[in-house]
Amino acid sequence: MRAAGIDPYRPTSYDRNYLAADARRAFEALEQERAAEAADTAGGAEPPTLAGVRLAGRLMALRLHGKAAFANLQDGSGQIQLHAKVDVLGEQAYDLFTSLDIGDFIGVAGHVFRTRRGEVTLAVDGFTLLCKSLHPLPEKWHGLTDVELRYRQRYVDLIVNPRVKQVFETRSRIVQAIRSFLSERGFLEVETPTLQAIPGGANARPFITYHNALDMNLYLRIAEELHLKRLIVGGFEKVFELGKVFRNEGISIKHNPEYTLLEVYQAYVDYQEMMRLTEELFAHAAREVLGTTRVVFQGTEIDLAPPWPRRSMLDAIAERTGVDFREIRDDAAAVEAVKKLGLEPDKLPNRGKMIQEVFEAFVEPTLIQPVFITDHPVEVSPLAKRKADDPTLTERFEPYIHGWEMANGFSELNDPLDQRERFMAQVRARQAGDEEAQYLDEDFLRALEIGMPPTGGLGVGVDRLVMVLTDSPSIRDVLLFPHLRHRE
């Protein structure tokens, strides 16, 4: 092309006046108008044309028929058929048009008409090559079907699989719905550090990096929690943050090392109020993007309409296994109970961790419809307030859908002495080899010593909510660029 004097990357812009879908709608409106005029005059209507149309997009198909050619042009709104003729373009321009490759970007000008087969089509009066594609797109009828290749080359996946693009458009609308829901209720969106000197707010293994100027290690945050609660101490009463967090742990259909977390904190409320906020938020997002609270996920209809049932973790375990941990109060008795259930208690250091393990093994997979599991053991809830009637449990909840934990919330622990003891227990666990145990954060303890009012907190895994609302079976399907191993 360059030898022939054509620069395939030279045009810096193209003045289009329609998107493909808009041109189609405008032409169909013109058809209706002409039909109405013909009916009023009782005369025959001439086939209408919409003149002066300029489109730009990617060539997705090209079919040659001697001295005429049909093509499909795709832009951000969809596709439209093109019709090019040698007697309109001239031989030189027509030869260039028919030598284009699938994937090339072009700008086209002409008029829109309807073919005898009923297809809305742009008759090409002139065109401009905007960008040459140097790699062939996947075979046009089957698209890109290799799942791993789809994730590695998401840019191609978006071109040839329209449903994929719809998922990410829906994701954007879900995020917008979350923000509007919280903003309308008086919550202030804030931003807290992604690089932290001490990672906290969750039990997770962090990513570590190094800052040259400060000569110190820093961590990518594993949660937003501790900084947001500092803001509650400082006088903000309703705050939220929606951002990326990073956990250096396994990858699965539900886990990616980088994911989107929503955290919400409200002063003067407890975990009961945060459960109400959670179920209303999920239902609101579903109505905004789907128009209903009834969604189908992997063949199962899920009803997100509030209120959702509340079940204590110990009751759920007793119902499923017959083991009542309310009657098992010490670690030794818990070990025996766990052994009878076929689990390995040697790897679980205390009663609380054993309760959580039993719940995850026997109860979690059965929780299909939305339900709140409440009152988790204190050993696995280092930032939650204890229950007044049983200090071995906490005022904590996790909503489950389709066997998946969707969020986590609690009445926030605001007793700095109790919080210090919990942190020290985490430090001992870390020293014993638990890489997911939390660090001691003296500055956060100092903030609690200044005083934090009673507060309810909530953390929502946004990616999992998107999976449910888009019927996507893997977290990689709702992340534009998921992390993958290097190819050999």
C-alpha positions in Angstrom: 0.0 0.0 0.0 2.8 2.4 0.9 4.5 1.6 -2.5 1.3 2.6 -4.1 1.3 5.9 -2.2 -1.3 4.9 0.4 -0.4 5.4 4.1 -2.6 2.9 6.0 -2.1 4.8 9.3 -2.1 8.4 8.1 -5.7 9.7 8.7 -5.7 11.2 12.2 -9.5 11.5 12.4 -12.7 10.8 10.5 -15.8 13.1 10.6 -18.6 10.6 11.1 -22.1 11.8 11.7 -23.9 8.6 12.6 -23.2 5.4 14.6 -24.4 2.3 12.8 -27.4 1.8 15.1 -28.3 5.5 14.9 -28.2 5.3 11.0 -30.4 2.3 11.1 -33.0 3.9 13.4 -33.0 7.2 11.4 -33.6 5.2 8.2 -36.4 3.2 9.8 -38.0 6.4 11.1 -37.9 7.8 7.5 -39.5 4.7 6.2 -42.4 5.0 8.6 -42.8 8.7 7.8 -42.9 8.0 4.0 -45.4 5.1 4.5 -47.7 7.4 6.5 -47.5 10.1 3.8 -48.3 7.5 1.1 -51.3 6.3 3.1 -52.6 9.9 3.4 -52.3 10.5 -0.3 -53.4 7.0 -1.3 -50.5 6.8 -3.7 -47.5 4.5 -4.0 -44.5 5.3 -1.9 -41.0 5.5 -3.5 -38.4 3.5 -1.6 -36.8 6.0 0.8 -33.1 6.7 1.1 -31.2 8.5 3.9 -28.5 10.6 2.3 -25.3 12.1 3.6 -24.4 9.3 6.0 -20.8 9.0 7.2 -19.8 6.0 9.3 -16.5 4.6 10.7 -15.7 1.2 12.1 -14.0 -2.2 11.7 -14.6 -4.4 8.6 -16.0 -7.7 9.9 -17.0 -9.4 6.6 -16.4 -9.0 2.9 -18.3 -10.8 0.2 -17.5 -10.3 -3.5 -20.0 -10.5 -6.3 -18.2 -9.6 -9.5 -18.5 -5.8 -9.9 -20.2 -5.4 -6.6 -19.3 -6.3 -3.0 -21.1 -6.5 0.3 -19.4 -6.0 3.7 -20.2 -5.7 7.3 -19.0 -2.6 9.3 -18.9 -2.8 13.1 -18.6 0.2 15.5 -19.4 0.7 19.1 -23.2 0.5 18.5 -23.3 -2.7 16.4 -23.0 -3.7 12.7 -24.5 -2.5 9.4 -24.2 -3.9 5.9 -22.2 -2.0 3.2 -22.7 -2.2 -0.6 -19.9 -1.1 -2.9 -20.1 -1.0 -6.7 -17.4 -0.5 -9.3 -19.4 1.9 -11.4 -19.9 4.1 -8.3 -16.4 4.0 -6.8 -14.4 3.6 -10.0 -12.1 0.7 -10.8 -9.1 1.9 -8.7 -11.0 2.6 -5.6 -13.1 -0.5 -6.0 -10.0 -2.6 -6.3 -8.7 -1.1 -3.1 -12.0 -1.7 -1.3 -12.1 -5.4 -2.3 -8.5 -5.8 -1.3 -9.2 -4.8 2.3 -8.8 -7.3 5.0 -11.2 -8.4 7.7 -10.3 -6.2 10.7 -9.3 -3.1 8.8 -10.8 0.2 10.0 -12.5 2.3 7.4 -14.6 5.4 7.1 -17.5 5.3 4.6 -19.8 7.8 3.1 -23.0 7.2 1.2 -26.8 6.8 1.5 -28.8 4.2 3.5 -31.4 2.1 1.7 -33.1 -1.3 2.1 -32.1 -4.2 -0.1 -34.6 -6.5 -1.8 -33.8 -9.0 0.9 -34.9 -6.5 3.5 -31.4 -5.6 4.9 -30.8 -2.0 5.9 -27.6 -1.1 4.0 -25.2 1.8 3.3 -24.5 2.3 -0.4 -20.8 3.3 -0.4 -20.1 6.5 -2.5 -16.6 6.8 -1.0 -14.4 5.4 1.7 -11.1 6.0 3.5 -8.7 3.5 5.0 -8.2 4.5 8.6 -6.1 1.7 10.0 -4.6 -1.5 8.6 -5.0 -4.8 10.6 -2.0 -7.0 10.3 -3.4 -10.1 12.0 -6.5 -12.1 10.9 -9.4 -12.2 13.2 -10.8 -15.6 14.3 -12.9 -17.5 11.7 -16.1 -15.4 11.3 -18.7 -18.0 12.0 -17.2 -19.5 15.1 -15.5 -16.6 16.7 -12.8 -16.9 19.4 -13.7 -20.0 21.4 -10.4 -20.9 23.1 -11.2 -19.8 26.7 -7.5 -19.1 27.7 -6.8 -17.3 24.4 -10.0 -15.2 25.0 -8.6 -14.0 28.4 -5.1 -13.4 27.0 -6.4 -11.4 24.0 -9.4 -9.7 25.4 -9.2 -7.1 22.7 -9.9 -9.7 20.1 -12.5 -11.4 22.4 -14.4 -8.1 22.5 -14.4 -7.7 18.8 -15.7 -11.1 17.8 -17.9 -12.1 20.8 -20.7 -9.5 21.3 -21.9 -11.1 24.6 -18.5 -10.4 26.2 -18.8 -6.7 25.5 -22.4 -6.7 26.9 -21.0 -8.2 30.2 -18.6 -5.4 30.7 -21.2 -2.8 29.8 -23.4 -4.3 32.4 -20.5 -4.3 34.9 -20.1 -0.5 34.4 -23.8 0.0 35.0 -23.6 -2.1 38.2 -20.8 0.0 39.5 -22.8 3.2 38.7 -25.8 1.8 40.5 -23.7 1.0 43.6 -22.4 4.6 43.7 -25.8 6.2 43.1 -27.4 4.0 45.8 -24.9 5.0 48.4 -24.7 8.7 47.4 -28.5 9.0 47.6 -28.3 7.8 51.2 -25.7 10.4 52.2 -22.5 8.3 52.0 -19.4 10.1 50.9 -17.0 8.4 48.5 -13.4 8.7 49.6 -10.0 7.3 48.5 -7.5 5.7 50.9 -3.9 4.5 50.2 -3.2 1.6 48.0 0.4 1.4 49.1 0.5 0.8 52.9 3.2 0.5 55.5 1.1 -2.1 57.4 -1.5 -4.1 55.5 -4.6 -4.7 57.5 -8.4 -5.2 57.5 -8.4 -8.8 56.4 -6.8 -12.2 56.9 -4.8 -12.5 53.6 -1.2 -12.7 52.4 -0.2 -9.4 50.9 2.0 -8.4 48.0 5.2 -6.6 49.1 7.2 -4.0 47.2 10.0 -1.5 48.0 10.1 2.3 48.0 13.5 3.6 47.0 13.3 7.2 48.4 11.9 6.1 51.7 14.1 3.0 51.9 11.2 0.9 53.2 9.0 -2.0 52.3 5.4 -1.2 51.4 2.4 -3.5 50.8 -0.4 -3.4 48.3 -3.5 -3.1 50.4 -5.6 -6.2 51.2 -8.6 -4.2 52.3 -9.7 -0.6 52.7 -11.1 -1.1 56.2 -8.6 0.4 58.7 -8.2 3.7 56.9 -11.9 4.1 56.4 -12.5 3.5 60.2 -9.9 6.2 60.9 -12.2 8.6 59.0 -15.1 7.6 61.2 -12.8 8.5 64.2 -12.1 11.8 62.4 -15.8 12.7 62.2 -17.0 11.4 58.9 -20.2 9.5 59.7 -21.0 7.8 56.3 -18.1 6.8 54.0 -17.5 4.3 51.3 -14.7 3.3 48.9 -14.9 1.3 45.7 -11.4 0.3 44.6 -8.9 -2.4 43.9 -7.4 -4.6 46.6 -4.7 -7.2 46.2 -4.2 -10.6 47.9 -1.3 -12.9 47.2 -3.2 -16.1 47.3 -4.7 -18.8 45.0 -6.6 -18.3 41.8 -10.0 -20.0 41.2 -13.3 -19.3 39.5 -14.0 -17.1 42.5 -10.6 -15.6 43.2 -8.2 -13.3 41.4 -5.2 -11.7 43.1 -6.5 -8.2 42.1 -10.2 -7.6 42.5 -12.7 -4.8 43.2 -13.9 -4.3 46.8 -16.6 -2.0 48.1 -16.3 -1.0 51.7 -19.0 1.0 53.5 -19.0 2.4 57.1 -21.8 4.2 59.0 -21.6 5.6 62.5 -24.2 4.8 65.2 -25.5 1.6 63.6 -24.8 -2.1 64.1 -24.6 -5.2 62.0 -28.4 -5.5 61.8 -28.6 -2.2 59.9 -25.7 -3.1 57.7 -27.6 -6.4 56.7 -30.6 -4.3 55.7 -28.3 -2.0 53.7 -26.7 -5.0 52.0 -29.9 -6.7 50.8 -31.3 -3.3 49.6 -28.0 -2.6 47.7 -28.0 -6.0 45.9 -31.7 -5.7 45.0 -31.2 -2.1 43.8 -28.3 -3.1 41.5 -30.4 -5.9 40.0 -33.4 -3.7 39.3 -31.2 -1.0 37.8 -29.4 -3.3 35.3 -32.0 -6.1 34.8 -35.3 -4.5 35.7 -36.0 -7.3 38.2 -34.7 -8.8 41.4 -35.2 -12.4 40.0 -32.0 -13.4 38.2 -30.9 -16.7 36.7 -27.4 -17.8 37.6 -26.1 -21.0 36.1 -29.6 -22.4 35.5 -30.9 -21.5 39.0 -33.3 -18.7 39.6 -32.1 -16.5 42.5 -34.6 -14.1 44.2 -32.7 -11.0 45.5 -35.8 -9.3 46.9 -35.4 -8.3 50.6 -35.7 -9.3 53.3 -33.2 -12.2 53.2 -33.3 -14.9 55.9 -30.8 -14.6 58.9 -29.3 -17.8 60.3 -26.6 -18.1 62.9 -23.5 -20.1 61.9 -23.8 -22.5 64.8 -27.5 -23.2 64.1 -26.7 -23.8 60.4 -23.9 -26.3 61.3 -26.1 -28.1 63.8 -28.9 -28.5 61.3 -26.5 -29.8 58.6 -24.2 -32.0 60.7 -25.9 -32.7 64.0 -22.9 -31.1 65.8 -23.9 -28.3 68.2 -20.8 -26.2 68.9 -22.8 -24.3 71.6 -22.3 -27.4 73.7 -18.6 -27.8 72.7 -16.8 -25.0 74.5 -13.1 -26.0 74.4 -10.6 -26.9 71.8 -10.1 -30.5 72.8 -13.8 -31.3 72.5 -13.9 -29.5 69.2 -11.1 -31.7 67.9 -13.0 -34.8 68.6 -16.1 -33.4 66.9 -14.2 -32.4 63.8 -12.5 -35.8 63.6 -15.9 -37.5 63.6 -16.9 -35.3 60.6 -13.9 -36.5 58.6 -11.9 -33.3 58.8 -8.3 -32.8 59.9 -8.2 -30.8 63.2 -4.4 -31.0 63.5 -4.2 -28.1 61.0 -6.8 -26.0 62.9 -5.4 -24.3 66.1 -8.6 -23.5 67.9 -12.3 -24.0 68.3 -13.2 -20.9 66.2 -11.2 -22.0 63.2 -12.7 -25.5 63.5 -16.2 -24.0 63.5 -15.4 -22.1 60.3 -13.9 -25.1 58.6 -16.9 -27.3 59.4 -19.2 -24.5 58.1 -17.3 -24.1 54.8 -17.2 -27.9 54.3 -20.8 -28.9 55.1 -23.0 -25.8 55.0 -21.6 -23.2 52.5 -22.3 -25.3 49.4 -26.0 -25.7 50.3 -26.7 -21.9 50.6 -28.2 -21.3 47.2 -30.8 -18.6 47.8 -29.7 -15.3 49.5 -29.1 -15.8 53.2 -27.2 -14.0 55.9 -25.0 -16.2 58.1 -24.4 -14.4 61.4 -22.5 -14.6 64.7 -19.1 -15.9 63.6 -16.4 -17.1 66.2 -14.2 -14.4 67.6 -11.0 -16.2 66.6 -11.8 -15.7 62.9 -13.3 -12.2 63.3 -10.5 -10.0 64.7 -12.1 -6.7 63.9 -15.8 -7.4 64.9 -17.5 -6.6 68.2 -18.3 -9.5 70.5 -21.9 -10.6 71.2 -23.1 -9.5 74.6 -24.7 -12.9 75.4 -21.8 -15.0 74.1 -18.3 -13.3 74.0 -16.9 -16.3 72.0 -19.0 -15.1 69.0 -19.2 -11.7 67.2 -21.8 -9.5 65.7 -20.7 -10.4 62.2 -22.6 -11.5 59.0 -21.8 -12.9 55.6 -24.4 -13.1 52.8 -24.3 -16.2 50.7 -25.7 -16.8 47.2 -25.2 -20.0 45.1 -22.8 -21.3 47.8 -20.6 -18.2 47.5 -19.7 -15.7 50.2 -20.8 -12.3 48.6 -19.9 -9.9 51.3 -18.7 -9.5 54.9 -19.9 -7.1 57.6 -20.1 -6.5 61.3 -20.6 -4.2 64.2 -17.1 -2.7 64.3 -14.9 -3.4 67.3 -14.3 0.0 68.9 -12.8 -1.2 72.2 -9.0 -0.4 71.8 -8.0 -2.8 74.6 -9.9 -5.7 73.1 -8.6 -4.8 69.7 -5.0 -4.9 70.9 -5.6 -8.4 72.4 -7.0 -9.6 69.1 -4.1 -8.1 67.1 -1.6 -9.8 69.5 -3.4 -13.2 68.9 -2.9 -12.5 65.2 0.8 -11.7 65.7 1.2 -15.0 67.6 -0.5 -16.9 64.7 1.8 -15.2 62.2 4.8 -16.2 64.3 3.5 -19.8 64.3 3.5 -19.7 60.5 0.1 -18.3 59.4 1.0 -16.0 56.5 -2.6 -14.7 56.3 -2.8 -13.5 60.0 -3.0 -9.8 60.5 -0.3 -7.4 61.5 -0.2 -5.2 64.6 -1.2 -1.7 63.6 -0.3 0.7 66.4 -1.5 3.8 64.6 -5.0 2.2 64.1 -5.0 1.4 67.8 -4.1 5.0 68.6 -7.1 6.1 66.5 -9.4 3.8 68.4 -8.0 5.2 71.7 -9.0 8.7 70.4 -12.5 7.2 70.2 -14.7 5.7 67.4 -18.5 5.8 67.8 -20.5 2.6 67.4 -20.2 1.8 63.7 -21.5 -0.7 61.2 -19.2 -1.9 58.4 -19.7 -3.8 55.1 -17.4 -5.2 52.5 -18.8 -6.4 49.1 -16.9 -8.4 46.5 -18.1 -6.4 43.4 -16.8 -9.0 41.0 -18.9 -11.8 42.5 -22.0 -9.5 42.4 -21.3 -8.9 38.7 -20.9 -12.6 38.1 -24.3 -13.3 39.5 -26.0 -10.4 37.7 -24.4 -11.4 34.3 -24.7 -15.2 34.7 -20.9 -15.5 34.4 -19.4 -18.8 35.8 -15.9 -17.5 36.4 -14.4 -14.3 37.8 -12.2 -14.2 34.8 -15.3 -13.6 32.7 -16.0 -10.3 34.5 -12.4 -9.0 34.6 -11.3 -7.3 31.4 -7.7 -8.5 32.0 -7.5 -11.4 34.5 -4.1 -12.6 35.7 -2.7 -15.7 33.9 0.5 -17.7 34.0 3.2 -16.8 31.5 3.0 -18.9 28.3 6.1 -21.0 27.6 
